[in-house]
Amino acid sequence: MSYFVYVIIFIFGLAIGSFMNALIYRLYNQKPIVGNVRSECPHCGHVLAWRDLIPILSFIMLIGRCRYCKKKISWQYPLVEITTAVLFVFAFSYLGFSSYSTNQLLKVLNYWVILFALLFIFVYDLKYFLVEDVVVIPVAILSLIVNIIIGGTIWKLLLAGAAAALFFLFQYLITKGRGIGLGDTRIGLFMGFALSWPNIIVAIFFAYSIGLVVSLFLLLTRKRKVGAQMPFGPFLTMGTFIALFWADSIIKWYFNICKLS
Ligand SMILES: [Zn+2]
């Protein structure tokens, strides 16, 4: 595969990342997402021109400040753009695309949609402590459908979605919503439909492990008090990300260890 394709995908990823930034801003501020909407500076409200909206380049040329009010542009903007682009290229090279087939194309698109949703959930929950169902539910249904089309086992997909959602719901009920939010049950559904069974277990295992390590670190460095609210979505998305690419090898490795001992 020529490098040219990767460059095109990278630029496409930057554009999608730029769209994600706009989506995050507009959903939270309850502004229209489609139709004749112009992007504006969150500080001064000045309508932005095309030259202010080029992914990465505008941020560099403006040295991270709004052209009109000179207030700082959040690092979120270039970071989300670059991360989306890198994830898209990574997924494409991971899945491989030596010759054209509809199945392979669907697989790549499915991975891109899942990665988009993961990054969106990560940023949105970290920033606002909220899970946006407008994104999570359609993406959950979409990945269920695509996974069935490309040959996934229906009962395994449904089992994974139901198991994860019920697992989080159970936790929500016993902690009375202090640990985990109801929104996380919808993320669980999405994770299950994206990963299927048994890969969902790998995702949940890593989500809790990373969550535990980060919580301990924040407590020990006194960045956060005991019992302070912490969004769980970012950990769920990290666990899902690991499982999406490495669950099969992790499961194989785990059972080999069991056989040896
Ligand atoms: Zn401004």
Residues whose N, C-alpha, C, O or C-beta is under 5 A from the ligand:
A	BS01	ZN	C41 H43 C44 G45 C66 Y68 C69
